[in-house]
Amino acid sequence: MKGLSFPEEKLTGIYLPYWTYDADSISYYSGERGIDKSSSQTYSVLENGKNVTKIREVKYTDWNNASGVIFHRFDDVLIPAGKTIPDKFNELIKPWKLDKLSPFKEDYMIGFRAEKYSIGVQDGFESAKYRMRSKIRELIKKDIGGDKQKIHSIKSSYDKIAFKHILLPLWMSSYKYKKKVYRFVVNGVTGELQGNRPWSWVKLLLFFLGIGAVIALIIIFKSHS
């Protein structure tokens, strides 16, 4: 992993930097709406030396032009601001429960390290717009309706853009087995676990036991707090 290095076989707590973006979007689109239909068709076949006329149902899609405008408010679109963990892990360890965010306190840093952000706010917003476009396409298809949809063009603009720089807790560990390094990450809020699996089942068992102990301590701490 780029950014920070971690000792093998040790569970390390780290705060990862993220950007969150809010924005109002307006999207003009053009496309087509498809309605599935069927019609009866006659055809001839040779049966017992004679031509026999039969009827079959033929399915087809009737396409018509469609256009419109979509308004949508995006709230807390989460984008990594660092490169410590691969993008695939960032997606797999969600959700983060961003509604539970708290103002920064130095006490939260005890026992944790923090990665500095390496992706700027503007570059982060470009990544956020990429994710927003996926949602916008989904909304456009719903707005077009019908049985099938085609989208030919989308023109989107964004207003009332706001962002936050936040830190989210993660537990990390790695093992080396047969000269290959296997890494694990654990969502520090939900306990969601993702990573590569080594074929040393003893080490894997010890790793899970260690994670279970950490999560248990977190739960006990929160209950007393």
N, C-alpha and C positions, 0 to 999 in steps of 0.2 A: 504494500500500500504506500502511496505517496504521502508526503507531508510529515507525519510523525512516525517514529519507529517504536516498537513495543517488544519487551523481552518475551521470549517464548515461554509457554506454560504458566503465564501469570495473568490473572484477570485484572485488567486496568480500566479505570473509570476515566472517561473523557467527555468534555462538552464540545459538540460539533456546532459550527456556525451555520446558520441558515438565513435566508431572506424570506419574508412573506410579503405578498403584494395584494393590494385591493385595487379594483378598477371597475368603472362602468364601461361597458362595451356596446357599440352599435354596429351591426353587420348587415350590409345589403347583399342579397344573393340572387342568383338566377339558376335555374335547373329544370328538371322535368319530374312529373309525377306519373308513376306507372300503375295502372289498374289491371289486375289479372282477370282475364275473361276466357270464355270458351265458346266454341261454335260447332255446329254439326257439319260434318263433311261426308259426302258419299264417295265410295270407292268400289272398284270391282276386283273380284278375286276369282280364280279358276278352281271350281270344286266339281269333282267327278266329271271332268271334261266340259263343264258348262260355266259361263260367266255369271257370277252372282253379285248383285249389288248390295253393299252393306253400308251402315252408317257408323261413324266414330266421332268422338268428341276431341276437338283440337284445342289445346290451351295456348294462349298468346297474351302478350302484355300490350295494352293500349297506352301510349305515351302522350302527355300533354305538357306544354310549357308551364313553368311555375316560377314565381319570383316573390320577394318580400323583404322584410326587414326584421331583425331579431335584436331585442334589447336584453342584456344580462348583466347582473352585478356579480363580480367575482370577489370572493372574500378569502383571505389567507391562502393564496396559492403559494405552496411551499417549494423553495428552490435551495439546494445545497450551496453554501458559500465557500466550501473547502473541498479538498480532494483526498481526504484521508481514507474514505471507504468508497468502493466502486458504486456506480450508479444503480446497478442491479440490487445491491444490498439496501440502498436508500429507499427503493421502492418496496422491497419485501418486508422491511421492519416497520412499515406504517401500520396503524395510525399513531399519531403523536399526542392527540387530545390537546390541541392548541388552545381550547377554551380554558384550560387549567394553567396557562402561563402566569408566572409571578414576576414582579419587579426584581431586578438583580440584587443579590445580597452576597457579600464576601463569604458568609458562612456556607453557602452552597458549593463553594469551590474546595472545601476541605476533602481531601482524598481523591480529588479529580484534577486532571489536566485540561487545558483548553487550547483548541486549535485556532489560530488566527485565520481570518477569512482571506482567501486568495482570489475570489471571484467578485468583481465590483458590482455595484448596485445596478448599473446600466446593462452589463452583460447578463446579470441575473434576471433582469426584466425581459430580455430577449428570450431567455429560456422559459420564463413564465408565459409569454405570449404564445410560444409553441404549444404549451399545455392548454392554454385558453382556447386555441384554435380547435383542438380536439373536442372540447366541450361545445364550442360554437357549431361545429359540423353536426354534432349529435342533435342540437336544438333545431338546426335548419331541417334536418331530415324529418324530425317530428312535426315541424311546421308545414313542410311540403305534404306530408300525409300519403295516403294511398298505400299500395302494397309494396311498391319499389320506389326508390328515389335516385336521381342523378343530380349531382351538384356541378355546375359548369364554372361558376365564378363566385368569389366572396371578397367583399371589400369591408374591412373592419377598421374601426378607430376606437381609441380608448381615452377616457376622461376621468377626472377625480382620482388620479393615481396616488396611492399611498403605499408606504413600505415600512417594515420593521426589521431590525437586525436582532436575531434571537440566538440563544444557545440551548441545545437539546442534549440530554444525558445519554451516554452509550457506554456499555461494557464491552471490552474487546479482549481477545486472547488468541494465541496462535500456537501450533504444535509443528514440530518437524518430524516427519516419519519417512524413512527411506529417501532421504535427501530432498524431500518435498515439503513445503510449508503449507499447512492448512490453517485457515483463519475463521474465527467466529465473532459475531457481533450480537449483542443483546440490547434491545430497546430498554432504556433505563426507566421508562414510564410504565410500559405494559408487560415487559418481560418477554416480548416476541424474540425468538432466536432464529438466526440465519447464519449459514456459513458452509464451508467445505468440510466433508467428513473424512477423517483419517481412518485407516483400516485397523488401527490399534484400539480394540474395544475397551481395554483397560483404561487407556488415556481418555477415551470418549466418556466412559462412565464417571471417571474422576472429574472431568470437566463439567458434566451435567450436575453432579453432586455439589460442586463448587458454586455453580450458578444458582442452584436451589437454595443454598445457604445464604448467598448474597440477597436474593429476592426475599427470603424469609426475614432477614435482618431489616430490609427496607420496610416491609409490612409492619414489623414490630415497632420500628422507629416512628412510622407515620401514625400508628394507633396510639402510641404514647404522646405524640405531639398534639 
